[in-house]
């Protein structure tokens, strides 16, 4: 359903790499939204953001609403 809604045409889902910096960053968020000082996740993520190509980016729904670019009558 997700692939159909976004009109994704990839034949199979992309593989998930557990060692990926973005995934380690997400998994490291505590319930308080904090990281331990010893965590390398933030520095690894920042390095990857600097060094790897950006494929796409978009505003959040809140930012779109503030810019008047969101059809906020539809629920998510």
SVG drawing of the C-alpha trace seen along z (x, -y; Angstrom):
<svg xmlns="http://www.w3.org/2000/svg" viewBox="-11 -31 43 38">
<polyline fill="none" stroke="black" stroke-width="0.4" points="0.0,0.0 2.8,-2.4 4.6,-1.8 1.4,-2.2 0.5,-5.5 3.9,-7.0 4.0,-5.5 7.3,-3.8 8.5,-1.6 11.4,0.2 11.0,4.0 11.9,4.7 12.4,2.7 15.8,1.3 17.9,3.3 18.1,1.9 21.6,1.6 21.6,1.8 24.9,0.0 23.7,-3.0 24.3,-6.3 20.7,-7.6 19.3,-4.3 21.7,-4.3 20.7,-8.0 17.0,-7.1 17.5,-4.0 19.7,-6.0 17.0,-8.5 16.0,-7.9 12.4,-8.5 13.7,-12.0 15.0,-12.7 18.6,-12.7 21.8,-10.9 24.5,-9.7 27.7,-11.7 29.6,-8.6 27.3,-8.1 29.0,-8.5 25.7,-8.5 25.4,-12.3 28.9,-12.8 28.5,-9.9 25.2,-11.3 26.6,-14.8 29.6,-13.4 27.3,-11.4 25.1,-14.5 28.2,-16.4 29.8,-13.7 26.9,-11.7 24.7,-13.1 21.2,-14.3 18.6,-12.4 15.5,-14.5 14.2,-16.8 10.9,-18.3 9.3,-20.5 7.6,-19.0 3.7,-19.2 4.0,-21.9 6.3,-24.0 4.1,-23.5 1.1,-24.7 3.0,-27.8 3.9,-28.5 0.4,-28.0 1.5,-25.1 -0.4,-22.4 -3.9,-21.0 -4.4,-20.7 -8.1,-19.7 -6.9,-16.1 -5.8,-14.1 -2.8,-11.8"/>
</svg>
